Amino acid sequence: MAEAMELKIYSKEDRLKVAAILIDNGYTVSQGKRQRTPTGKTLDYFLKVTEDGDNADTSK
């Protein structure tokens, strides 16, 4: 399996749209979140994307 990439996307709606496009094109996608700073309350949301040759490319 290839190396994973993280895409920071702040809007939930945008994350879902981008995830749908990536999944349709054969990528494995998961969502994650982490604190922006160790003591802060602000969270960063991201998509973790991995190219996976076993997934179907349904964009065709």
Backbone hydrogen bonds in HBPLUS format (Angstrom, degrees):
<---DONOR---> <-ACCEPTOR-->    atom                        ^
c    i                          cat <-CA-CA->   ^        H-A-AA   ^      H-
h    n   atom  resd res      DA  || num        DHA   H-A  angle D-A-AA Bond
n    s   type  num  typ     dist DA aas  dist angle  dist       angle   num
A0005-MET N   A0049-VAL O   2.79 MM  44  5.15 156.2  1.85 146.5 154.7     1
A0049-VAL N   A0005-MET O   2.73 MM  44  5.15 169.3  1.74 160.0 162.3     2
A0007-LEU N   A0047-LEU O   2.82 MM  40  5.11 158.2  1.87 148.0 155.6     3
A0047-LEU N   A0007-LEU O   2.88 MM  40  5.11 154.6  1.95 137.9 144.9     4
A0015-ARG N   A0011-SER O   2.92 MM   4  6.24 157.6  1.98 153.5 160.0     5
A0016-LEU N   A0012-LYS O   3.01 MM   4  6.28 160.2  2.05 153.4 157.8     6
A0017-LYS N   A0013-GLU O   3.05 MM   4  6.31 155.5  2.11 146.5 153.1     7
A0018-VAL N   A0014-ASP O   2.92 MM   4  6.10 170.4  1.93 156.9 159.2     8
A0019-ALA N   A0015-ARG O   2.86 MM   4  5.94 159.7  1.90 147.8 154.3     9
A0020-ALA N   A0016-LEU O   3.01 MM   4  6.13 157.2  2.06 143.0 148.6    10
A0021-ILE N   A0017-LYS O   3.12 MM   4  6.41 158.5  2.17 148.4 153.7    11
A0022-LEU N   A0018-VAL O   2.95 MM   4  6.21 165.3  1.98 155.3 159.2    12
A0023-ILE N   A0019-ALA O   2.87 MM   4  6.02 162.7  1.90 154.7 159.4    13
A0024-ASP N   A0020-ALA O   2.99 MM   4  6.13 160.3  2.03 146.8 152.2    14
A0025-ASN N   A0021-ILE O   3.19 MM   4  6.42 129.8  2.46 137.0 149.6    15
A0025-ASN N   A0022-LEU O   3.07 MM   3  5.10 134.9  2.28  95.7 108.5    16
A0027-TYR N   A0022-LEU O   3.07 MM   5  5.44 162.8  2.10 144.6 142.9    17
A0026-GLY N   A0023-ILE O   3.06 MM   3  5.25 161.3  2.10 115.6 114.9    18
A0058-THR N   A0024-ASP O   2.77 MM  34  5.08 128.5  2.04 140.1 156.4    19
A0028-THR N   A0050-THR O   2.85 MM  22  5.13 172.6  1.85 162.5 162.3    20
A0050-THR N   A0028-THR O   2.91 MM  22  5.13 155.8  1.97 151.0 157.2    21
A0030-SER N   A0048-LYS O   3.01 MM  18  5.20 148.4  2.11 140.1 149.8    22
A0048-LYS N   A0030-SER O   2.71 MM  18  5.20 169.7  1.72 157.8 161.6    23
A0032-GLY N   A0046-PHE O   2.89 MM  14  5.34 152.2  1.97 155.2 154.8    24
A0046-PHE N   A0032-GLY O   3.00 MM  14  5.34 160.4  2.03 144.4 144.8    25
A0034-ARG N   A0044-ASP O   3.03 MM  10  5.48 146.9  2.14 145.3 155.7    26
A0044-ASP N   A0034-ARG O   2.81 MM  10  5.48 166.5  1.83 166.0 168.7    27
A0036-ARG N   A0042-THR O   2.87 MM   6  5.73 172.4  1.88 154.2 153.2    28
A0040-GLY N   A0037-THR O   3.23 MM   3  5.01 145.4  2.36  97.6 107.6    29
A0055-ASN N   A0052-ASP O   3.13 MM   3  5.69 157.7  2.19 115.2 121.5    30
